[in-house]
Amino acid sequence: MHADARRIRPEEARDAEAVRELHLAAFGDHGRTVNAIVDDLRSTIAGRGGSSFVAESDGRVIGHVMVTSSLLDTAERLIDAPVLSPLAVAPDRQGAGTGGDLVRRALDAAEAAGSPFVLLEGDPR
């Protein structure tokens, strides 16, 4: 566990490579697939009301979370559904609250954007 300060901030273009490296470290063999999904979804954020945040400590990106828009098929119609995924924290920083801080920031942003709910997508294990 690390006691140094971390800050959660919106992801910037300059963070892309650090985020890719983070996903490779956090997701192991699945990191390349996660990176491909993130690269595809990143461009949809501005136009569809999503968000992407990084956790940074000592100038290093140690966490990342995205909320992007998807469609939910209901009995009556398709509705926009914000989806929280992926969530990644550097392996050497897990267990220190970074993931929880990222989730809270993403949920706050979704609520501010008027979303009454957020779906969580992830590994069921």
N, C-alpha and C positions, 0 to 999 in steps of 0.2 A: 504494500500500500504506500502511496506517495502523498506527502503532506503539502507539496507545492501547489500554488494556485493554478487553477485552470479557468479558461474562459470559454463560453459557448458563444459562437458568432455565426452569422450567415456564411455559407460557403462562398468563396470567390473563385474566379477562373484560375488564379495562381495556385489554388489548393488541389487541382485535379490530379497531379502526379502523386502528391502525398496521400490523397484519398485512395488512389489505385494501390499504392504500396500497403496502406493500412488494410484494405480488403484482402490482399494476398496473404498478409500475416494473420489476420483474424479468421479467415474462412478456409485457409489451407487449399486443398485441391479444388474447392469450389470458388476460390477467389477470382479466377479469370471469368467465370460465368457471371458472378456478381458484378464485376467491373463492366462487362458488356451491357448488362441491364442498366446499371447506373449511367453509363455513357448514353444509352438510348433515351432514358427518362429525363436526364438533366435538362435537355432542351425543351421539355414540356412544362417545366415548372412555372416560368413567368406567365405563359398564356393560359394556364389552367389552375392557378391559385395554389400551387404546391409550395414546398419549402425544402431547403437543404441546409443543414447546420454542421459545423465541425466543432470539436472540442480541441482546444489548443493549450499546451503547457510548455513553457520555456521555448517558445517558437516552433514547437513540433506538433503536428496534427496527431492527436491520440484517439480521436473518435469521430464518427460520422453518422448522420441519420438523414433520411429523406422522407417526405410525405408527397406523394404524387396522386394524380387523379386517375381513377379507373371507373368502370361502369358496373353497377350492381343490378342484376336482373331480378326484379320483383314481380309479383303476380300481376300488377297493373301496368308497369312501365320500367324502362331503364332509368336509373338515377345515378347522378355523379356520386362517387364514393371515394373519399380520400383514403389512401393506403400508406401506412407507416412501414417502410421497408426500403433498403436494409438498415440495420443498426449494427455498427461495428465499433469495437473498442480494442486498442492495441493489447495484445496478450499480456504484456508486462504491466498494464494499467487496469486490468479487469479486477473487479471487486472493490474498487475505490469510489463508486458512486457516479462515475462518468456516464455510464449507460442511462441511469435514471435521470440525470440532469439533461441529457440529450432528448430523452423521451418527453420530459416535462416541457422543454422548450418547443419541441415539435407540436405537442398537443396544444400549447398556448397559442402558437401561430395558427393552427387549424381552427381553433375556437375564435380567434380574432378575425379570421377570414369568413366566419359564419357557418362553419361545419358543425352540425349537431352530433356527429360521431366520427370516429376514425377506425378503420379496419386495420388489424395487425396481421401482417403476412410474415411467416417465418418457418423455421424447421420445427416440426411437431415434437421432436425429441428434446 
